Amino acid sequence: MRTVIIIGLACVIGMLAADVQAQERRSEFDEKYGVISERNMFLRERSRPRPPSTRPSSYERPERPPEPPESKFVLRGVAIEEHGFRAYLESSTGMTRVAPGDEIARGHIAEIAIDAIAYVHEEQVTWVFIGQNLAGNKPSAPVATSSSPSTSSDGSSGSTSAGPSNGGTPADMANLSAEERMRLRNRGRNR
């Protein structure tokens, strides 16, 4: 009789353990694939979506630090004008013409050479070459510009792009998109 009771208890414990394991597997399944079963587009009688859970998900993106203003300005060209070298920087608001001493982003332009500018921020000099942003890096994505040109710090209107038709060099043309090159060609024909 004692062995029957022990065998019976062992069976009950085994069934409870199996039930606990089944519940754990079900909760894992619901966590991974619950959305698929809840929003199955092939079921006629699918339920309304549940409100999002308050528990944190394992795939939340960490917040990225904001980009420094230097990454938003890309050197597109340098031109020799009446008063010396002028650099043309492109940002999301358009082109900006700068001269040595002009402030931009969090620093100022110290010097302009034929193919680069010296940008100073917190007493650190960074040489920025054509196609690089003020941090001295190639931009990760093309800068989207508006259709209207911006004005430079001296109040004059900036050019929309640097190219052969407005004082740039053929090397500057390589930095332009196909659309910008076509606009330059059309502008040259209309003059």
Secondary structure, DSSP 8 states (H G I E B T S, - for coil): -HHHHHHHHHHHHHHHHHHHHHHHHHHHHHHHHHHHHHS-TT-TT--------SS--TT---------GGGG-EEEEEEEETTEEEEEEEETTEEEEE-TT-EETTEEEEEE-SSEEEEEETTEEEEEETT-BTTSS--SS-----SS--B-TTS-B--S--SGGGT--HHHHTTS-HHHHHHHHHHHHH-
